[in-house]
Amino acid sequence: MEYIIQERLAEAKRLRRSLLVTVADVCYRAGFPNTSYSPKLFKQYQGVTPDLYKRPYCAGVARKAARMALRLASVLLPRPAARSQHDNLPA
């Protein structure tokens, strides 16, 4: 029985890292029959709730997405024209 729980928890951890999978989906896909019991079991074995387990992965994905957006913007957006010394002279 312990082996089955460990395997289901390993699958639950893998699925929980996804941004789009809810706790109920994780329970169902990992093979837990009861969606209210599995988060308690997760916390018992991992020391944190499924939501707290997911947070570092969400933060990492958000940082990666922000970096990619900056790179994309630097490629797609035109750069401002260089200013010369004469641009600041009075007319």
Secondary structure, DSSP 8 states (H G I E B T S, - for coil): -HHHHHHHHHHHHHHHTSSS--HHHHHHHHT-S-TTHHHHHHHHHHSS-HHHHHHHHHHHHHHHHHHHHHHHHHHHS-------GGGGS--
